[in-house]
Amino acid sequence: MSAQNDNPKPKRSRRKISWAAQITVYTFFIAIGLTVCSNVLLERLNMAWAFFILVVIIAIGVATDILGVAVTSAREGPFLARASKKLPGAKSAIWLVRNAERVSNFCNDVIGDICGIVSGGTGAAIVGVLVVRFHGFDNPEVWVSTILSALIAAATVGGKAMGKRYAIKNCIPIVQAMGKAMESLGIRSGTGK
């Protein structure tokens, strides 16, 4: 009997290790893709577009943080009622809530952290251009990089702080919208784990 009770635990730990391995590989390739795309765009665009790309990267990080918090804050009940009425997005919303740990990990940690790293790299590239432009000042790289790093950090942290409060208060419509988006993009999910 004790042997039967011991079997489910190794399966769960193997699933967690498998998920950790998968998410590590996904993160590696997503980070490469985002970094290459932002670097290629920054090389070809003027300074206004470079700042726009930086703002977009920060906004993606904040938005995915909102999604991750909403999924962990939501409960299954409202979506079960919607699924019984066959409302669009309800089944996917149930799947999101039932898999909140993984969804939150992907949104908050994978995408959010990658956006933080890429925004820092984008900021460094912008600093390089600005330093050349302000070469007449004493140590322009110090004050330009300090100010830009502080602005990036403030925008990211402030945006996520406001987003968390919004996500907790509006978790049901946010998760419902995520479910509808998944279905409209053809991402199928069952209601099981």
PyMOL commands that set and color helices and strands:
alter all, ss='L'
color gray80, all
select helices_A, chain A and resi 2-6+8-44+47-73+77-84+90-98+100-133+140-169+171-184
alter helices_A, ss='H'
color red, helices_A
deselect
rebuild
show_as cartoon
